Amino acid sequence: MEKNHKMAVIGGGGRTGKYVVKQLLEKGYHLKLLLRNPETNTISENPNFEIVQGDVLDYDAVRMLLADCAAVISTEGQRKDEPLVASRATSNILDAVEKSNYPFTRYISVAGLNVDTPLDKKGSETIAATEWMKSNFPLIHEDRQKSFQILAESNADWTLVRVPFIEFTEDRKEMAVSLQDSPGKKIYAADIAGFLIGQLDDDQYIRKAPFIANI
């Protein structure tokens, strides 16, 4: 993807999103960030990014964010004690993309191991993690599964990246990818960011939901 095309980032103020923003700026991309509280932004002044104040649950804010962007990366997660995010955010993004006059290409987002897809052959550890999520956070699990279904039924060029336990570090390590089962128990946040950004120029996982993990 051309570096002069604007990239939209949702969740860029979060723990994983900050790594995505940092790496995109280092690569020279022009960014638009959707932030609920721009005053808490800790990114130093950079001419290659602008901020749109708003919430991914607000369709008008999402439409404004995506108006002149060629792709979007979302690391938005569920917020404690707040309304469910995943399915509504996905619907807002896809609707805004469909109605945009700008030539849009990719929608890349992150989910946990608990999302199930038709290609899965989950091993015992991934099944255990999935069942734990279903038992302890059933509404969040159902909402995330609904989000995947919305993606699968759309015509968009999406990639949903499924990750295990995240270690929030700039460290990088060898990583494996699988469409069937998580290849490991953890993943470095910097490696998540690198993989997400790599999907901008890679069509291998379009309309797929790969697992990634450090090995």
Phi and psi in degrees as a GROMACS rama.xvg file:
@    title "Ramachandran Plot"
@    xaxis  label "Phi"
@    yaxis  label "Psi"
@TYPE xy
-62.8552  136.007  GLU-2
-67.0579  -23.7838  LYS-3
-82.2717  -5.39255  ASN-4
-77.8635  139.565  HIS-5
-77.1455  140.334  LYS-6
-109.779  134.381  MET-7
-95.0057  138.782  ALA-8
-127.293  125.457  VAL-9
-111.994  131.266  ILE-10
86.6251  15.3735  GLY-11
-67.7139  -14.9574  GLY-12
-92.0234  -2.73124  GLY-13
-86.3716  179.85  GLY-14
-66.578  -38.5671  ARG-15
-84.3076  -38.7246  THR-16
-59.5584  -31.4451  GLY-17
-62.5191  -33.6944  LYS-18
-69.9525  -37.0028  TYR-19
-63.6889  -48.1394  VAL-20
-60.2359  -46.6835  VAL-21
-58.3883  -47.5616  LYS-22
-69.3753  -37.0868  GLN-23
-63.0733  -43.4184  LEU-24
-65.4042  -39.5341  LEU-25
-62.5801  -30.4612  GLU-26
-85.3565  -3.54969  LYS-27
90.2156  13.8978  GLY-28
-74.8547  151.029  TYR-29
-93.9619  127.302  HIS-30
-118.489  150.772  LEU-31
-123.688  124.303  LYS-32
-108.835  133.396  LEU-33
-94.5179  114.848  LEU-34
-128.708  133.254  LEU-35
-72.9261  -35.0412  ARG-36
-128.927  79.1963  ASN-37
-58.7932  -24.9365  PRO-38
-67.4389  -17.3255  GLU-39
-92.5984  1.58218  THR-40
-61.4772  129.005  ASN-41
-108.254  5.69481  THR-42
-72.7327  131.704  ILE-43
-65.558  161.215  SER-44
-55.5687  130.23  GLU-45
-148.615  124.986  ASN-46
-67.2385  -9.13249  PRO-47
-94.6383  10.0216  ASN-48
-143.632  151.514  PHE-49
-133.13  159.388  GLU-50
-114.444  134.538  ILE-51
-109.726  121.177  VAL-52
-81.7057  129.587  GLN-53
160.957  -176.726  GLY-54
-122.187  141.485  ASP-55
-63.2438  -18.9677  VAL-56
-79.3246  -8.98919  LEU-57
-99.4112  110.56  ASP-58
-58.9557  -40.3487  TYR-59
-62.6951  -37.8178  ASP-60
-66.4061  -40.9906  ALA-61
-65.5303  -42.6572  VAL-62
-60.9761  -41.9449  ARG-63
-64.517  -40.0991  MET-64
-62.1082  -45.4659  LEU-65
-87.938  -2.33028  LEU-66
-53.4838  -38.224  ALA-67
-128.746  32.6548  ASP-68
-110.459  149.871  CYS-69
-94.2295  -16.1748  ALA-70
-162.088  164.785  ALA-71
-137.749  136.621  VAL-72
-114.816  127.888  ILE-73
-121.993  126.012  SER-74
-115.531  18.1701  THR-75
-62.2159  128.003  GLU-76
-112.12  177.958  GLY-77
-72.2632  134.905  GLN-78
-96.0251  138.64  ARG-79
-61.9743  130.764  LYS-80
60.7554  29.206  ASP-81
-125.486  168.151  GLU-82
-57.959  154.223  PRO-83
-59.312  139.918  LEU-84
-107.629  -45.4022  VAL-85
-54.8828  -57.3279  ALA-86
-69.1807  -39.7141  SER-87
-67.531  -40.5991  ARG-88
-62.1169  -44.227  ALA-89
-61.0437  -43.3743  THR-90
-63.3484  -42.9891  SER-91
-61.9604  -44.5131  ASN-92
-65.6025  -46.9174  ILE-93
-64.6186  -38.8646  LEU-94
-66.1104  -42.2994  ASP-95
-65.3588  -38.4178  ALA-96
-63.0796  -45.0184  VAL-97
-62.5399  -34.8929  GLU-98
-92.4262  -3.84693  LYS-99
-76.8363  144.206  SER-100
-88.4741  -5.55812  ASN-101
-83.8527  142.938  TYR-102
-69.6435  93.4569  PRO-103
-89.7406  144.471  PHE-104
-120.479  -50.8243  THR-105
-133.411  146.415  ARG-106
-127.016  112.661  TYR-107
-120.966  128.063  ILE-108
-141.961  174.922  SER-109
-122.25  144.906  VAL-110
-145.192  173.477  ALA-111
-88.1476  179.845  GLY-112
-67.9023  -18.723  LEU-113
-72.957  -16.206  ASN-114
-67.6571  131.911  VAL-115
-103.23  140.845  ASP-116
-132.939  163.353  THR-117
-61.9768  -22.0005  PRO-118
-86.5576  -6.43272  LEU-119
-65.8307  141.273  ASP-120
-136.556  66.3178  LYS-121
-65.6288  138.05  LYS-122
-80.4397  179.388  GLY-123
-61.2727  -39.2648  SER-124
-69.6506  -40.4614  GLU-125
-69.4675  -37.5948  THR-126
-62.725  -42.6174  ILE-127
-61.9635  -42.2456  ALA-128
-64.9269  -39.1725  ALA-129
-64.5463  -46.2845  THR-130
-66.642  -35.0111  GLU-131
-62.4263  -43.4583  TRP-132
-65.2918  -42.1651  MET-133
-61.7862  -39.1981  LYS-134
-76.2935  -40.0307  SER-135
-91.8938  -29.1419  ASN-136
-135.865  62.9404  PHE-137
-60.8881  -39.097  PRO-138
-68.5925  -41.0029  LEU-139
-65.7911  -42.3088  ILE-140
-60.2161  -47.1584  HIS-141
-62.1089  -38.118  GLU-142
-67.9192  -40.7911  ASP-143
-67.7971  -37.5474  ARG-144
-65.9524  -38.6228  GLN-145
-62.2513  -38.8319  LYS-146
-59.9743  -44.3072  SER-147
-60.8306  -41.4544  PHE-148
-63.1574  -38.9961  GLN-149
-61.6525  -43.0684  ILE-150
-62.0681  -47.7995  LEU-151
-61.1664  -31.581  ALA-152
-88.6502  -4.43333  GLU-153
-88.3222  174.178  SER-154
-102.866  7.75538  ASN-155
-74.89  156.359  ALA-156
-90.3641  84.302  ASP-157
-106.189  159.716  TRP-158
-140.033  124.851  THR-159
-108.748  111.672  LEU-160
-94.9236  120.04  VAL-161
-98.5795  130.679  ARG-162
-127.935  150.052  VAL-163
-85.9625  -154.126  PRO-164
-57.1837  132.047  PHE-165
-100.461  129.985  ILE-166
-102.258  121.547  GLU-167
-86.7746  88.9564  PHE-168
-147.386  154.426  THR-169
-79.494  -5.44774  GLU-170
-59.5604  151.29  ASP-171
-126.459  148.075  ARG-172
-149.443  162.504  LYS-173
-57.1636  141.546  GLU-174
-131.223  149.065  MET-175
-121.692  155.425  ALA-176
-128.946  140.017  VAL-177
-148.486  145.057  SER-178
-92.7755  -2.8594  LEU-179
-113.13  -37.2076  GLN-180
-157.235  152.969  ASP-181
-65.8467  126.547  SER-182
-81.2936  1.12339  PRO-183
-166.03  177.971  GLY-184
-97.629  -13.4854  LYS-185
-149.885  168.172  LYS-186
-151.037  137.702  ILE-187
-77.593  141.2  TYR-188
-59.8549  -37.3057  ALA-189
-64.3218  -32.6361  ALA-190
-73.754  -35.0971  ASP-191
-59.0311  -49.3642  ILE-192
-58.6071  -44.6758  ALA-193
-61.921  -40.5484  GLY-194
-67.748  -44.2  PHE-195
-58.6837  -46.7559  LEU-196
-66.0108  -35.5728  ILE-197
-60.9134  -26.3748  GLY-198
-69.8817  -15.5402  GLN-199
-63.4261  -28.2402  LEU-200
-120.957  20.3895  ASP-201
-134.368  123.505  ASP-202
-98.5966  8.84755  ASP-203
-62.2305  -33.9149  GLN-204
-114.458  25.5793  TYR-205
-65.6174  131.249  ILE-206
61.2847  34.6341  ARG-207
-135.144  167.437  LYS-208
-129.231  75.9171  ALA-209
-71.5083  147.091  PRO-210
-87.0992  142.33  PHE-211
-130.966  149.286  ILE-212
-162.966  153.951  ALA-213
-75.581  148.27  ASN-214
